[in-house]
Amino acid sequence: MASTESEFTSIEICAGAGGQAIGLHEAGFRHLALVEIDKHAAKTLERNINALESWSWEKQHCDLLAKDVKLFEPDTDLPKSGDLLKRDGVDLLAGGVPCPPFSHAGKQLGKYDERDLFPRMLELVKELQPRAVMIENVRGLMDPKFSDYRDWIVAELQGGTYREEDGNAVTLRGLDYTVCHWGVLEASDFGVPQLRPRAILVAIRNDVLKDVKYEWPTPTHEEPVSVAEALDLSMEERYKQYFDGADGQRARDALKRWRDAAGGRDRELKGKGGGIAPTLVGGSKKHGGADLGPSRAKAAWRLLGVSGLGVANDIETCRVKESEDRDLFGPDGPMLTVEQAAMIQGFPKGWVLDGGKTAQYRQVGNAFPPPVAAAVGKSIIEVLKAARERDARQS
């Protein structure tokens, strides 16, 4: 394959720190553009694309746009990928549009929340005419209170009727897509050691879909990966720094307590969901530093031997700042480092995050787990491949 070509391409909005982009990349997509408003998250994308050999295609061809997606103009904003887009179009338009309008942790204002970007996503579908569309959000979007809003989104894409607030029914022609599936996937079914249900919509352009059947992803893991399993080596690495010093016994005892708690929780829940983590949350910039979520989440972490009251410094910073009492030896157990939180989200080792500790944690907490994105991406590529083979036979 020539360096200027890619078998399947995508454009992603609200790309964050790259959770969805990593998964889609693993599935086989190469990104023409990644659009993200947060400066730290945009810098994270830039740093990794420039550094990782496996992302060399994106280094040459992908436009990284640190801007509001409402101001994104595909015709003028893509100096690297614009010619490819005009020549070949784009296979997938993807986006994890903001969750707060639909989250149980928020006010669930839906379309009245200024952060709702479903309308902008649909505008881009109309403009770009991607062969497939993937939209990710929180499970709360599937609540009954948003049924009319979901009907509107479906009607915009494939045509149909939805009900306005005054009760009047409105029928739309649609954009010539078929919404193949709109359902919830649980991250722990795909090897992510966390309770993280996500609502995902997949739509395929009608001239692509035709007689091809779309298959919703099936779980890759019968038993979930536990926190005990996922974090064991990283916890040992943190504590072993102190094994030969004055805190040697203290460190060994603390590591054993964590292993007993996390391992015990895993054994207790074997066959009932395992000892997985509660949902990580990114928090709001309007509030203080990062922690591991509301009181119920903190209580769940405590049962796993982890303190949820904050986020720990990394190994080097912990030693320099002498924050061991807070980070490693607290009464509720160790706090997680940002790197460990990234493991809980399914990020690959070596994915570097930009910004300070709080900014990094928020990027991780708001991410779409890469293994889930990969599973959905592969399900879409199966359709695109089958459609290409069909069209080649008929030409």
Secondary structure by P-SEA (a helix, b strand, c coil): ccccccccccccccccccaaaaaaaaabbbbcbbbbccaaaaaaaaaaaacccccccccccbbbbccccccccccccccccaaaaaaccccbbbbbcccccccccccccccccccccaaaaaaaaaaacccbbbbbbccccccccaaaaaaaaaaaccbbbbbccccbbbbbbcccccccbbbbbbccccccccbbbbbbbbbbcccccccbbbbccccccccccccccccaaaaaaaaaccccccaaaaaaaaaaaaaaaaaaaaaaacccccccccccccccccccccccccaaaaaaaaaaccccccccccaaaaaaaccccccccccccccccaaaaaaaacccccccccccaaaaaaaaaacccaaaaaaaaaaaaaaaaaaaaaaaaac
